[in-house]
Amino acid sequence: MLNTKVKDFMQRKLPHITPNTEMTTAISELQKFKLLGAPVFDDNKSLVGFISEQELLKPLMQSSYFCDGVVKVAQLMQTNVVTVNADTNIIELAEQMKTGKPKNYPVVEGDTVIGLIGRSDILKALFDNYVSCQTKVS
């Protein structure tokens, strides 16, 4: 487990959400990829933000109640995005995640997003290691 890296458990397939993506399209993409949130890319595929179900909930409630408006991701996304490197140790990231937010981290190499890792991925990594430890003890 000491050598397990983020790149070993990150999700590599991500939706392509841009600041101009309409809110309902972003929600459909999150659901299609079974994600709670995803990176937002510009036209050069560089990271410009992050959109999560939390940011989408209130405007969707308002829009569905009043039946009005087109809401773009740019109006809702977080722009101060915490990222992680693919070679970060799983235990280090788990320590960071214990304190709360964020629950999902875009995995970057330079300015390029190469994946996403979330709490459930970290739990899987730790669980897999725990189970293998139990097998060795038995």
Beta strands, then each sheet from edge to edge (+ up, - down):
strand 1: 37-41
strand 2: 47-52
strand 3: 84-85
strand 4: 104-109
strand 5: 112-118
sheet 1: 1+ 2-
sheet 2: 3+ 4+ 5-
end
